[in-house]
Amino acid sequence: MGTKKNGLLALLGLGALAWWKYKNSTPEEQQAVKDKVNTAKDNFNKWGNDLKSKAGDVASQVQDKVHQAKTSVEDSVNQQQ
């Protein structure tokens, strides 16, 4: 429990230091920080959308395979009758 508490305090301290540094920086430096954050956000969103698309493709492929297997089993059962 002590490690978590110390980690949270360290994270809070880093956040406070970053906020203080941002508030005391020039408008150009503040804009550069905003640009970096927006770029990171855009990249993260793109990565998430790509991951969602790939997951949808895999799910579609699995559904197709299941449908093919089901059709194959039904055909073999119908041929035996």
C-alpha positions in Angstrom: 0.0 0.0 0.0 2.9 2.4 0.8 4.3 2.0 -2.7 1.0 3.0 -4.3 0.7 6.0 -2.0 4.3 7.1 -2.9 3.7 6.5 -6.6 0.5 8.6 -6.5 2.2 11.4 -4.6 5.1 11.4 -7.1 2.6 11.5 -10.0 0.7 14.4 -8.3 4.0 16.2 -7.8 5.0 15.8 -11.5 1.6 17.0 -12.5 1.9 20.1 -10.3 5.4 20.8 -11.7 4.2 20.5 -15.2 1.2 22.8 -14.6 3.5 25.4 -13.0 6.0 25.2 -15.8 3.2 25.5 -18.4 1.6 28.5 -16.6 5.0 30.3 -16.5 6.0 29.6 -20.1 5.6 32.0 -23.0 2.5 31.9 -25.2 4.7 30.3 -28.0 5.8 27.5 -25.7 2.2 27.0 -24.5 1.1 26.7 -28.1 3.8 24.1 -28.8 2.6 22.1 -25.9 -1.0 22.3 -27.1 0.2 21.2 -30.6 2.0 18.2 -29.2 -1.0 17.1 -27.1 -3.3 17.5 -30.1 -1.0 15.5 -32.3 -0.7 12.8 -29.7 -4.5 12.7 -29.4 -5.0 12.4 -33.2 -2.4 9.6 -33.4 -4.2 7.8 -30.5 -7.6 8.2 -32.1 -6.2 6.9 -35.5 -4.6 3.9 -33.7 -7.9 3.2 -32.0 -9.9 3.4 -35.2 -7.4 1.1 -37.0 -7.7 -1.4 -34.1 -11.5 -1.3 -34.2 -11.4 -1.8 -38.0 -9.1 -4.8 -37.7 -11.2 -6.3 -35.0 -14.3 -5.9 -37.2 -12.5 -7.6 -40.1 -11.5 -10.6 -37.9 -15.0 -10.9 -36.5 -16.4 -10.9 -40.1 -13.9 -13.6 -41.2 -14.9 -15.7 -38.2 -18.6 -15.4 -39.0 -17.9 -16.4 -42.6 -15.9 -19.5 -41.5 -18.7 -20.5 -39.1 -21.3 -20.0 -41.8 -19.2 -22.1 -44.2 -18.8 -24.9 -41.6 -22.5 -24.9 -40.8 -23.4 -25.1 -44.5 -20.9 -27.9 -45.0 -22.3 -29.9 -42.1 -25.9 -29.3 -43.3 -25.0 -30.5 -46.8 -23.3 -33.7 -45.5 -26.3 -34.4 -43.3 -28.7 -33.9 -46.3 -26.6 -36.2 -48.5 -26.7 -39.0 -45.9 -30.5 -38.9 -45.8 
